[in-house]
Amino acid sequence: MKNIRQRRWPIVPAALVCLLLVGGGTFYVTGGYDSWRDNDALADSCGGVVAKDRIRSALHSEHIEARKGGASLAGEDALADCSVTSRGGGGSLAVSVNWGSKTERAASSVSHLFLTDSGSAAVPVGQGWPGVMVVNDGDLFGAVELKCSDRPGESLVVSTRTKVGFSGADGGERERVDFAGVVTSTAAAASEKFGCSASNGQPVSRISPDPVRHPVPLAEAKGTCAPLAALAPEAQRHGASSAVEAPADPHAPVEDCLVTDSQGHTLYRFSALYGSFAKEVRHRTQAFPVTGDSGFEAAAHHGFGSAQCPGGSEKSLYTIAATRQSAHDGLTVKDPDTDFERAALKAFAKQSAKTHGCNGLRLP
């Protein structure tokens, strides 16, 4: 009996090897290895804060490639900076995470450094998230800034950008909702990983359409352009007829209102910026100088104001700018009136400041 048992022992490891080979082969053939490899690269490249299911949904692909770097506005002190693409080509998405005290690119990350731009406007992420999304020149930008209750004066800024194209009469709502899922889930994961106690919003199931595609009569504005509705008769004397607006949201760190003529050309751009978004414009914009609490440049028809807002040391910023169709053109608005411009800035700033709970509004 002893000899029989000795001859059977070698069969056991041989069987285990066969099982491992078969199992490993099945794991590889069925795509398990590729999925594991992709997930591992995503976690390593993006600092473990980008959810694999969210990114796959946004890119409409089960097969993804991730690498460090690629978020051109991340900055040298970024907590996370990565680029993710669908394997074999197709969509791509860049993500960066920064401390608010160290980032200088918050406004740039949503195409809001140059406040004389006439081709885009922000919409709120909604559902209690302090974030916005912007469509500009075929790209979709998004950002969320979470204030850290356990770090006075500090925040986390999550910025994202995708090159996935839009399709459909709804202005790409599916893509926008999937993209919002990446932005918000990354913000929630980053706040936990990097030690920023913050209030998160609820799941996002709908994003307002790109407002540039859906102008409304100025006199009927009910969102970010609502305070200008009362000024519609005066605005019409300067060629204005419509408004490009988004819902007014107390959590949105950026708000816009574009006043356009009957041809769809933007005459005036109004913007409100908060937190790190206001900070970058104050320090880096080349559109017009922003010094002090308020100012107005009559010759260029630019002006700004500010207010003190809860939960942050950076003052808000409210701007008006008469726009041009190109850098080589004159102002689009005919016969601009500085009295009207000051009154319009005052109306826009008062609503936005009130919506965000700010006080001490200073205007030119």
Secondary structure as GFF3:
##gff-version 3
##sequence-region A 1 364
A	DSSP	alpha_helix	2	8	.	.	.	ID=ss1
A	DSSP	alpha_helix	11	29	.	.	.	ID=ss2
A	DSSP	alpha_helix	32	45	.	.	.	ID=ss3
A	DSSP	alpha_helix	52	59	.	.	.	ID=ss4
A	DSSP	beta_strand	64	68	.	.	.	ID=ss5
A	DSSP	beta_strand	80	86	.	.	.	ID=ss6
A	DSSP	beta_strand	92	99	.	.	.	ID=ss7
A	DSSP	three_ten_helix	108	110	.	.	.	ID=ss8
A	DSSP	beta_strand	122	126	.	.	.	ID=ss9
A	DSSP	beta_strand	129	136	.	.	.	ID=ss10
A	DSSP	beta_strand	139	147	.	.	.	ID=ss11
A	DSSP	beta_strand	155	162	.	.	.	ID=ss12
A	DSSP	alpha_helix	173	193	.	.	.	ID=ss13
A	DSSP	three_ten_helix	211	213	.	.	.	ID=ss14
A	DSSP	beta_strand	216	217	.	.	.	ID=ss15
A	DSSP	three_ten_helix	218	220	.	.	.	ID=ss16
A	DSSP	three_ten_helix	226	231	.	.	.	ID=ss17
A	DSSP	alpha_helix	232	236	.	.	.	ID=ss18
A	DSSP	beta_strand	242	245	.	.	.	ID=ss19
A	DSSP	beta_strand	254	260	.	.	.	ID=ss20
A	DSSP	beta_strand	266	273	.	.	.	ID=ss21
A	DSSP	alpha_helix	276	284	.	.	.	ID=ss22
A	DSSP	beta_strand	295	297	.	.	.	ID=ss23
A	DSSP	beta_strand	302	308	.	.	.	ID=ss24
A	DSSP	beta_strand	316	322	.	.	.	ID=ss25
A	DSSP	alpha_helix	338	355	.	.	.	ID=ss26
A	DSSP	beta_strand	359	362	.	.	.	ID=ss27
###
